[in-house]
Amino acid sequence: MPTILGQNQYGKAENRVVKITRDGATHHIKDLNVSVALSGDMDEVHYSGSNANVLPTDTTKNTVYAFAKEHGIESAEQFGIHLARHFVTSQEPITTARIRIEEYAWERIAASDANSQFIGADEVKHSFVRKGQETRVTQITYDGEKWEVISGLKDLVVMNSTNSEFWGYVKDKYTTLQEAYDRILATQVSGRWRFNWTDDEQRMPNWEKSYEQTRKHMLQAFAETYSLSLQQTLYQMGSRIINNRSEIDEVRFSLPNKHHFLVDLEPFGLKNATEEGAVYFAADRPYGLIEATILRDGCEPKIPVDLTNL
């Protein structure tokens, strides 16, 4: 045979599942986008087309929805763990399951006290507006013995309107950028963090609290760092997470620099100085892209360098 089969996997991608939990009149929403990828003894289906070892992707889709009802969704991580364990332990040919989940957050709509009486309720607890700040993500991989949980977020846009500089850099004949001693620093955060929980004998993290606290420390570091470069800020964000969250050993960030350039208003007889409150042009592209991994001392990096599909 002139060719051989390499790595392969299959599953059902982007299963959109919304779970409503009713606590009396108060409702709770979990809104997930779940992708399942399974691998194992799948050579024959590729070589001969035999489906003897193939669990249909439609079945994986059905499992996602059934598990949402049977087990509920405590967190994206916990739901992914339930699914991964099920596929590996219930199907002998399947040796590894990878579950990727995006979570979309909702917040409650506060009802008007003046108008609530007209709709027959003192308080509305079932109306929500979709949050637009970020998308929460997680990837759970299980091989029957060991777990790998990598969680994070994407599309979180943050800005410091001052306390940022950029100067002292290398200059050559193609350099036109002017040094900045008071600039806007803005980025759209894509970050992932890897948990050191790897087997069922360990105490499982509180996934919801971990996400909330990790996000908090990341944002506080961004706000509190007097930045001489986006690289410096990135390192402080990752270090703050590692130093405050013992369940996390590795953090990787991909930070596009959302440039804001001072507009030249001199042709109109106007001074545009930062100390007076300036007007900027927000450029969407091209952009500087700053990426790095921050590790707990003694740990090996495992988060992929390219976060595009993670």
Backbone hydrogen bonds, N-H to C=O, Kabsch-Sander energy under -0.5 kcal/mol:
donor,donor_aa,acceptor,acceptor_aa,energy
10,Y,38,L,-2.1
13,A,11,G,-0.5
15,N,34,V,-3.4
16,R,14,E,-0.8
17,V,15,N,-0.7
17,V,32,L,-2.3
19,K,17,V,-0.5
19,K,30,K,-2.8
20,I,18,V,-0.5
21,T,19,K,-0.5
21,T,28,H,-2.6
22,R,20,I,-0.5
23,D,21,T,-0.6
23,D,26,T,-3.5
24,G,22,R,-0.6
26,T,23,D,-1.8
27,H,25,A,-0.5
27,H,125,K,-2.0
28,H,21,T,-2.4
30,K,19,K,-1.8
31,D,104,Y,-0.5
32,L,17,V,-2.8
32,L,30,K,-0.6
33,N,102,E,-2.4
34,V,15,N,-2.6
35,S,100,R,-3.1
36,V,12,K,-2.5
37,A,98,R,-2.2
38,L,10,Y,-3.9
39,S,96,T,-2.2
41,D,93,P,-2.7
42,M,40,G,-2.0
46,H,42,M,-0.9
46,H,43,D,-0.8
47,Y,43,D,-2.2
48,S,44,E,-3.1
49,G,44,E,-1.2
50,S,44,E,-0.9
54,V,51,N,-1.8
55,L,53,N,-0.6
59,T,56,P,-0.6
60,T,56,P,-1.5
61,K,57,T,-2.0
62,N,58,D,-2.2
63,T,59,T,-2.4
64,V,60,T,-1.8
65,Y,61,K,-1.6
66,A,62,N,-2.7
67,F,63,T,-2.9
68,A,64,V,-1.6
69,K,65,Y,-1.3
70,E,66,A,-3.1
71,H,67,F,-2.8
72,G,67,F,-0.8
79,F,75,S,-2.3
80,G,76,A,-2.2
81,I,77,E,-2.2
82,H,78,Q,-2.2
83,L,79,F,-2.0
84,A,80,G,-2.7
85,R,81,I,-2.4
86,H,82,H,-1.9
87,F,83,L,-2.4
88,V,84,A,-2.0
89,T,85,R,-2.4
90,S,86,H,-2.1
91,Q,87,F,-1.0
92,E,90,S,-0.5
94,I,91,Q,-1.2
95,T,39,S,-2.0
95,T,93,P,-0.6
96,T,39,S,-2.1
97,A,142,Y,-2.4
98,R,37,A,-2.9
99,I,140,I,-3.3
100,R,35,S,-2.6
100,R,98,R,-0.5
101,I,138,T,-3.0
102,E,33,N,-2.1
103,E,136,R,-3.7
104,Y,31,D,-2.7
105,A,103,E,-0.5
107,E,129,V,-2.4
109,I,127,S,-2.6
110,A,108,R,-0.6
116,S,112,S,-1.8
118,F,115,N,-1.4
119,I,115,N,-0.5
119,I,116,S,-1.2
120,G,117,Q,-0.9
121,A,116,S,-1.8
125,K,123,E,-0.6
129,V,107,E,-3.0
131,K,105,A,-2.3
135,T,154,K,-2.4
136,R,103,E,-2.0
137,V,152,G,-2.4
138,T,101,I,-2.2
139,Q,150,I,-2.5
140,I,99,I,-3.0
141,T,148,E,-2.3
142,Y,97,A,-2.4
143,D,146,K,-1.5
147,W,198,T,-3.3
148,E,141,T,-2.0
150,I,139,Q,-2.4
150,I,148,E,-0.5
151,S,193,W,-2.5
152,G,137,V,-2.2
153,L,191,G,-2.2
154,K,135,T,-1.8
156,L,189,V,-1.6
157,V,133,Q,-0.5
157,V,155,D,-0.8
158,V,187,T,-2.6
160,N,185,L,-3.0
165,E,227,S,-2.7
166,F,180,A,-3.2
175,T,172,D,-1.8
180,A,166,F,-2.8
183,R,164,S,-2.4
185,L,160,N,-2.7
186,A,184,I,-0.5
187,T,158,V,-2.1
188,Q,256,P,-0.7
189,V,156,L,-3.2
189,V,187,T,-0.6
190,S,254,S,-1.2
191,G,153,L,-2.4
192,R,252,R,-2.5
193,W,151,S,-3.7
194,R,250,E,-2.5
195,F,149,V,-2.4
196,N,247,E,-2.3
198,T,196,N,-0.7
202,Q,199,D,-1.5
207,W,205,P,-1.2
210,S,206,N,-2.8
211,Y,207,W,-2.2
212,E,208,E,-2.2
213,Q,209,K,-2.7
214,T,210,S,-2.8
215,R,211,Y,-2.6
216,K,212,E,-1.8
217,H,213,Q,-2.6
218,M,214,T,-2.3
219,L,215,R,-2.4
220,Q,216,K,-2.5
221,A,217,H,-2.2
222,F,218,M,-1.9
223,A,219,L,-2.4
224,E,220,Q,-2.4
225,T,221,A,-1.2
226,Y,224,E,-0.6
227,S,163,N,-2.1
227,S,225,T,-0.9
233,T,229,S,-1.7
234,L,230,L,-2.7
235,Y,231,Q,-2.3
236,Q,232,Q,-2.0
237,M,233,T,-2.3
238,G,234,L,-2.3
239,S,235,Y,-2.7
240,R,236,Q,-2.3
241,I,237,M,-1.5
242,I,238,G,-2.4
243,N,239,S,-2.8
244,N,240,R,-1.1
244,N,241,I,-0.5
245,R,241,I,-2.2
246,S,244,N,-0.6
248,I,245,R,-1.7
249,D,194,R,-2.3
250,E,194,R,-1.1
251,V,294,I,-2.7
252,R,192,R,-2.9
253,F,292,A,-2.4
254,S,190,S,-2.7
255,L,290,I,-3.5
257,N,288,G,-3.7
258,K,186,A,-2.4
258,K,256,P,-0.9
259,H,257,N,-1.5
261,F,281,F,-2.5
263,V,279,V,-2.0
265,L,263,V,-0.9
268,F,265,L,-1.7
269,G,266,E,-2.4
270,L,265,L,-1.9
273,A,271,K,-0.5
276,E,273,A,-1.1
277,G,274,T,-1.3
281,F,261,F,-3.4
282,A,280,Y,-0.6
283,A,259,H,-2.0
283,A,281,F,-0.8
288,G,257,N,-0.5
290,I,255,L,-2.7
290,I,288,G,-0.5
291,E,289,L,-0.5
292,A,253,F,-1.8
294,I,251,V,-3.4
296,R,249,D,-2.8
299,C,296,R,-2.2
307,L,305,V,-0.7
310,L,307,L,-1.7
